[in-house]
Amino acid sequence: MTFERDYYFDPLGRRNQDLGIAEFLQRTFPRYRIHNLESNLVSLSHYSRTHLYVGGIQPNLILGMLLGANFVAYPHQDADISEAPLAGLRSISDLPDPQSLRDAPLIREWLREIALLRRTQTGAVIPPFFWDTSGRATIHGHITTALKLFGQDILLLVHDDPDFLASFYNWYSDVCVVLIETFANAADIAIQSLHIGECSATMLGPREYRDTLIPQMESLAQRIAPLRLHHCGDCTYLLDKIAAIRGLRALDTGSGTSVCQIRRTLGLRFPLDLMPPVELLVAAPEAGRVESWVDTVLAENRDGPLCLNYHLEPGYDPRSHLLVHDALYARGLVHPARM
């Protein structure tokens, strides 16, 4: 099965393909909670196979398309855009007014499609920037989006031209508010929370993180909804800064982050989503190593609200993923089942 352009732009066709994938997973992994979901973004308790996705595309790719890049569908990997559309931009005044994006042809087409599907189809219609019926909007964070739209040279501006970067961040925040509210209204969604996928933030030092990203995140928490914050990789060194973010309600973090330090810094009742270390997922299956990691995490977590999740990437060994499930089954924390 491949993922061609129609998968992203034909909601009915996508649902049919997703149903086929779900049936395959049901047959192949009857004991395991393995699903075809947008990684880190879907709340499983608010997900249904009957959902119809309009503009079910990663948020920063949507913005790239609105700024002139072409959408590129790869049959066997994540979609992308053709170029960094803002490479070479010298003035933020050259960017479109955020309000004007409501009238962009792509946005207007998706709004028409949402209205039509809500009239004619059963199943919840999930608009762009949402992935389930929980009311959780999703965006990429400011530095992550800047990297996608400008390219890697944008990192130099953290020091060389922070005012330019701050102006872009302000523009981007306004765009997020406009587009999220537009699609929430179109699909009659009450916004409950905001997931910020700041995948690249761990490339910054603590001071840059505090000074450039936290004010933007706090502003979006006030303007949209309380935050669920995602960081890839080890963000232990940022935890004291993360704990100071007003409006933060949950953390979704990658391998290497100290659960013990998370509990010390954010408290025992703070919701945490955690990915196993990449080293465990790419290595040949070793039950002992997986079980040792699970036991360490559970001990450090001290019964706080915790969800372990992961996704497949090229080079990962699926058998290692199953061992995580088996370790949890053996400890009676979850039971063998699909959902």
ZAGU-692842 format. One record per residue (C-alpha): residue in three letters; residue number from 1; chain; x negated, y negated, z negated. Coordinates in steps of 0.05 Angstrom, whole numbers, always signed. Layout:
REM residues N
R residuo num cadena     c1     c2     c3
R     Ala NUM      A      X      Y      Z
...
***
This chain:
REM residues 339
R residuo num cadena     c1     c2     c3
R     Met   1      A     +0     +0     +0
R     Thr   2      A    -26    -69    +19
R     Phe   3      A     -9   -140     -1
R     Glu   4      A     +2   -180    +61
R     Arg   5      A    +28   -252    +67
R     Asp   6      A   +101   -229    +65
R     Tyr   7      A    +90   -201     -4
R     Tyr   8      A    +81   -272    -29
R     Phe   9      A   +133   -307    +14
R     Asp  10      A   +190   -256    +21
R     Pro  11      A   +223   -246    -48
R     Leu  12      A   +268   -189    -26
R     Gly  13      A   +210   -153     +9
R     Arg  14      A   +166   -164    -52
R     Arg  15      A   +218   -134    -98
R     Asn  16      A   +224    -72    -54
R     Gln  17      A   +149    -64    -53
R     Asp  18      A   +144    -74   -129
R     Leu  19      A   +199    -21   -139
R     Gly  20      A   +158    +28    -98
R     Ile  21      A    +96    +13   -140
R     Ala  22      A   +136    +21   -204
R     Glu  23      A   +161    +89   -181
R     Phe  24      A    +90   +111   -166
R     Leu  25      A    +66    +89   -235
R     Gln  26      A   +124   +125   -268
R     Arg  27      A   +105   +190   -233
R     Thr  28      A    +30   +183   -242
R     Phe  29      A    +25   +155   -313
R     Pro  30      A    +87   +179   -350
R     Arg  31      A    +53   +172   -418
R     Tyr  32      A    +22   +104   -408
R     Arg  33      A    +45    +32   -410
R     Ile  34      A    +14    +14   -342
R     His  35      A    +52    -35   -299
R     Asn  36      A    +45    -77   -236
R     Leu  37      A    +47   -146   -269
R     Glu  38      A    +12   -212   -259
R     Ser  39      A    -46   -204   -308
R     Asn  40      A    -41   -241   -374
R     Leu  41      A    +20   -280   -351
R     Val  42      A    +80   -234   -357
R     Ser  43      A   +116   -221   -423
R     Leu  44      A   +136   -148   -415
R     Ser  45      A   +197   -155   -460
R     His  46      A   +224   -208   -413
R     Tyr  47      A   +207   -172   -348
R     Ser  48      A   +253   -131   -303
R     Arg  49      A   +239    -95   -238
R     Thr  50      A   +299   -131   -209
R     His  51      A   +266   -200   -214
R     Leu  52      A   +261   -239   -149
R     Tyr  53      A   +197   -280   -144
R     Val  54      A   +199   -345   -104
R     Gly  55      A   +129   -373    -97
R     Gly  56      A   +100   -318   -139
R     Ile  57      A    +30   -345   -128
R     Gln  58      A    -24   -366   -177
R     Pro  59      A    -14   -439   -198
R     Asn  60      A    -80   -467   -174
R     Leu  61      A    -69   -436   -106
R     Ile  62      A     -2   -470   -100
R     Leu  63      A    -34   -537   -115
R     Gly  64      A    -89   -522    -64
R     Met  65      A    -37   -509    -11
R     Leu  66      A     -2   -574    -27
R     Leu  67      A    -68   -610    -17
R     Gly  68      A    -80   -579    +52
R     Ala  69      A   -114   -512    +42
R     Asn  70      A    -87   -450    +76
R     Phe  71      A    -62   -391    +37
R     Val  72      A   -102   -327    +48
R     Ala  73      A    -73   -259    +32
R     Tyr  74      A   -123   -203    +24
R     Pro  75      A    -92   -134    +32
R     His  76      A   -130   -102    -26
R     Gln  77      A   -148   -158    -73
R     Asp  78      A   -122   -223   -102
R     Ala  79      A    -99   -277    -55
R     Asp  80      A   -138   -342    -48
R     Ile  81      A   -140   -408     -9
R     Ser  82      A   -184   -421    +51
R     Glu  83      A   -225   -478    +23
R     Ala  84      A   -235   -527    -34
R     Pro  85      A   -188   -581     -9
R     Leu  86      A   -216   -637    -52
R     Ala  87      A   -290   -626    -37
R     Gly  88      A   -319   -695    -22
R     Leu  89      A   -262   -735    -54
R     Arg  90      A   -289   -800    -79
R     Ser  91      A   -227   -836   -105
R     Ile  92      A   -168   -809   -146
R     Ser  93      A   -125   -862   -112
R     Asp  94      A   -130   -820    -48
R     Leu  95      A    -90   -764    -81
R     Pro  96      A    -15   -761    -70
R     Asp  97      A    +32   -790   -121
R     Pro  98      A    +53   -732   -166
R     Gln  99      A   +127   -749   -157
R     Ser 100      A   +119   -745    -82
R     Leu 101      A   +101   -671    -86
R     Arg 102      A   +175   -656    -99
R     Asp 103      A   +186   -672    -26
R     Ala 104      A   +128   -631     +2
R     Pro 105      A   +154   -582    +55
R     Leu 106      A   +130   -522    +15
R     Ile 107      A   +166   -545    -48
R     Arg 108      A   +230   -562    -11
R     Glu 109      A   +230   -493    +22
R     Trp 110      A   +222   -458    -44
R     Leu 111      A   +277   -500    -76
R     Arg 112      A   +324   -480    -19
R     Glu 113      A   +305   -408    -27
R     Ile 114      A   +318   -409   -102
R     Ala 115      A   +387   -438    -92
R     Leu 116      A   +404   -387    -38
R     Leu 117      A   +381   -327    -78
R     Arg 118      A   +417   -349   -141
R     Arg 119      A   +482   -352   -100
R     Thr 120      A   +474   -287    -62
R     Gln 121      A   +431   -238   -102
R     Thr 122      A   +433   -201   -168
R     Gly 123      A   +372   -204   -213
R     Ala 124      A   +338   -264   -243
R     Val 125      A   +305   -312   -194
R     Ile 126      A   +235   -329   -221
R     Pro 127      A   +209   -394   -191
R     Pro 128      A   +137   -418   -181
R     Phe 129      A    +99   -430   -246
R     Phe 130      A   +140   -377   -283
R     Trp 131      A   +133   -301   -285
R     Asp 132      A   +191   -274   -327
R     Thr 133      A   +254   -297   -363
R     Ser 134      A   +219   -318   -428
R     Gly 135      A   +217   -392   -409
R     Arg 136      A   +141   -392   -409
R     Ala 137      A   +112   -437   -356
R     Thr 138      A    +42   -423   -330
R     Ile 139      A    -14   -465   -303
R     His 140      A    -89   -462   -296
R     Gly 141      A   -128   -508   -341
R     His 142      A   -161   -572   -321
R     Ile 143      A   -233   -551   -310
R     Thr 144      A   -211   -485   -278
R     Thr 145      A   -167   -523   -229
R     Ala 146      A   -221   -573   -215
R     Leu 147      A   -269   -517   -197
R     Lys 148      A   -219   -487   -149
R     Leu 149      A   -202   -553   -115
R     Phe 150      A   -270   -588   -114
R     Gly 151      A   -319   -531   -117
R     Gln 152      A   -376   -518   -165
R     Asp 153      A   -406   -588   -158
R     Ile 154      A   -350   -613   -202
R     Leu 155      A   -387   -586   -263
R     Leu 156      A   -440   -640   -252
R     Leu 157      A   -387   -693   -262
R     Val 158      A   -376   -670   -334
R     His 159      A   -439   -711   -348
R     Asp 160      A   -451   -753   -286
R     Asp 161      A   -382   -784   -277
R     Pro 162      A   -336   -765   -335
R     Asp 163      A   -289   -822   -318
R     Phe 164      A   -275   -794   -249
R     Leu 165      A   -262   -725   -279
R     Ala 166      A   -217   -755   -333
R     Ser 167      A   -177   -791   -279
R     Phe 168      A   -168   -726   -241
R     Tyr 169      A   -147   -691   -304
R     Asn 170      A    -93   -744   -317
R     Trp 171      A    -68   -737   -246
R     Tyr 172      A    -66   -661   -252
R     Ser 173      A    -28   -664   -317
R     Asp 174      A    +25   -708   -284
R     Val 175      A    +30   -658   -226
R     Cys 176      A    +41   -601   -275
R     Val 177      A    +97   -637   -310
R     Val 178      A   +131   -656   -245
R     Leu 179      A   +128   -587   -213
R     Ile 180      A   +145   -547   -275
R     Glu 181      A   +205   -590   -291
R     Thr 182      A   +228   -587   -218
R     Phe 183      A   +227   -511   -215
R     Ala 184      A   +255   -501   -285
R     Asn 185      A   +314   -545   -267
R     Ala 186      A   +324   -508   -201
R     Ala 187      A   +326   -440   -234
R     Asp 188      A   +362   -464   -297
R     Ile 189      A   +305   -445   -343
R     Ala 190      A   +297   -473   -413
R     Ile 191      A   +222   -483   -421
R     Gln 192      A   +199   -450   -486
R     Ser 193      A   +123   -449   -480
R     Leu 194      A    +65   -465   -434
R     His 195      A     +9   -416   -416
R     Ile 196      A    -55   -452   -398
R     Gly 197      A   -105   -407   -363
R     Glu 198      A   -169   -444   -377
R     Cys 199      A   -212   -387   -349
R     Ser 200      A   -274   -429   -339
R     Ala 201      A   -275   -467   -405
R     Thr 202      A   -328   -422   -435
R     Met 203      A   -377   -454   -385
R     Leu 204      A   -373   -517   -427
R     Gly 205      A   -407   -534   -492
R     Pro 206      A   -366   -549   -555
R     Arg 207      A   -372   -624   -548
R     Glu 208      A   -351   -626   -475
R     Tyr 209      A   -294   -578   -491
R     Arg 210      A   -270   -622   -548
R     Asp 211      A   -277   -688   -512
R     Thr 212      A   -252   -670   -442
R     Leu 213      A   -203   -612   -448
R     Ile 214      A   -169   -616   -516
R     Pro 215      A   -136   -685   -504
R     Gln 216      A   -106   -659   -439
R     Met 217      A    -81   -595   -471
R     Glu 218      A    -50   -633   -529
R     Ser 219      A    -16   -680   -481
R     Leu 220      A    +15   -622   -442
R     Ala 221      A    +38   -590   -507
R     Gln 222      A    +76   -655   -522
R     Arg 223      A   +103   -665   -452
R     Ile 224      A   +121   -593   -434
R     Ala 225      A   +121   -542   -491
R     Pro 226      A    +76   -509   -544
R     Leu 227      A    +15   -474   -517
R     Arg 228      A    -10   -404   -505
R     Leu 229      A    -83   -413   -488
R     His 230      A   -123   -364   -446
R     His 231      A   -199   -362   -441
R     Cys 232      A   -240   -310   -404
R     Gly 233      A   -300   -281   -439
R     Asp 234      A   -328   -297   -508
R     Cys 235      A   -300   -361   -538
R     Thr 236      A   -323   -348   -610
R     Tyr 237      A   -367   -410   -608
R     Leu 238      A   -306   -453   -591
R     Leu 239      A   -259   -426   -644
R     Asp 240      A   -265   -485   -692
R     Lys 241      A   -248   -532   -634
R     Ile 242      A   -191   -487   -611
R     Ala 243      A   -162   -486   -681
R     Ala 244      A   -156   -562   -679
R     Ile 245      A   -112   -564   -617
R     Arg 246      A    -45   -593   -636
R     Gly 247      A    +12   -553   -607
R     Leu 248      A    -27   -488   -600
R     Arg 249      A    +16   -427   -616
R     Ala 250      A    -22   -367   -587
R     Leu 251      A    -90   -347   -561
R     Asp 252      A   -104   -298   -504
R     Thr 253      A   -178   -285   -499
R     Gly 254      A   -229   -241   -466
R     Ser 255      A   -280   -190   -486
R     Gly 256      A   -333   -208   -536
R     Thr 257      A   -293   -258   -578
R     Ser 258      A   -299   -241   -651
R     Val 259      A   -232   -219   -680
R     Cys 260      A   -260   -228   -750
R     Gln 261      A   -277   -300   -734
R     Ile 262      A   -209   -312   -701
R     Arg 263      A   -174   -290   -764
R     Arg 264      A   -219   -333   -808
R     Thr 265      A   -208   -394   -764
R     Leu 266      A   -137   -387   -739
R     Gly 267      A   -106   -347   -795
R     Leu 268      A    -76   -278   -806
R     Arg 269      A     -9   -294   -773
R     Phe 270      A    -33   -327   -710
R     Pro 271      A    -12   -288   -647
R     Leu 272      A    -72   -259   -610
R     Asp 273      A    -78   -223   -543
R     Leu 274      A   -145   -190   -533
R     Met 275      A   -180   -155   -475
R     Pro 276      A   -228    -97   -487
R     Pro 277      A   -302   -110   -472
R     Val 278      A   -317   -106   -398
R     Glu 279      A   -373    -58   -414
R     Leu 280      A   -322     -7   -438
R     Leu 281      A   -279    -14   -376
R     Val 282      A   -333     -8   -324
R     Ala 283      A   -372    +49   -357
R     Ala 284      A   -360   +122   -349
R     Pro 285      A   -306   +143   -399
R     Glu 286      A   -333   +152   -469
R     Ala 287      A   -278   +165   -519
R     Gly 288      A   -323   +153   -579
R     Arg 289      A   -343    +83   -556
R     Val 290      A   -271    +64   -542
R     Glu 291      A   -246    +91   -608
R     Ser 292      A   -302    +55   -645
R     Trp 293      A   -282    -11   -612
R     Val 294      A   -208     -1   -628
R     Asp 295      A   -224    +15   -701
R     Thr 296      A   -268    -47   -708
R     Val 297      A   -215    -92   -677
R     Leu 298      A   -160    -64   -721
R     Ala 299      A   -202    -72   -784
R     Glu 300      A   -222   -144   -767
R     Asn 301      A   -151   -161   -746
R     Arg 302      A   -123   -144   -815
R     Asp 303      A    -53   -129   -790
R     Gly 304      A    -45   -196   -755
R     Pro 305      A     -1   -200   -693
R     Leu 306      A    -43   -169   -638
R     Cys 307      A    -34   -145   -567
R     Leu 308      A    -88   -108   -529
R     Asn 309      A    -84   -116   -454
R     Tyr 310      A   -128   -107   -393
R     His 311      A   -124   -104   -318
R     Leu 312      A   -160    -66   -264
R     Glu 313      A   -216   -100   -225
R     Pro 314      A   -262    -72   -172
R     Gly 315      A   -314    -29   -207
R     Tyr 316      A   -271    -14   -268
R     Asp 317      A   -260    +59   -286
R     Pro 318      A   -185    +72   -296
R     Arg 319      A   -200   +131   -342
R     Ser 320      A   -232    +83   -392
R     His 321      A   -167    +44   -394
R     Leu 322      A   -127   +106   -410
R     Leu 323      A   -174   +120   -469
R     Val 324      A   -152    +54   -501
R     His 325      A    -80    +78   -498
R     Asp 326      A   -100   +147   -525
R     Ala 327      A   -136   +114   -584
R     Leu 328      A    -75    +74   -602
R     Tyr 329      A    -30   +135   -594
R     Ala 330      A    -75   +175   -640
R     Arg 331      A    -70   +122   -694
R     Gly 332      A     +6   +120   -689
R     Leu 333      A     +7    +46   -670
R     Val 334      A    +46    +58   -605
R     His 335      A    +77   +121   -577
R     Pro 336      A    +70   +153   -508
R     Ala 337      A   +122   +121   -463
R     Arg 338      A   +130    +77   -403
R     Met 339      A   +162    +16   -436
***
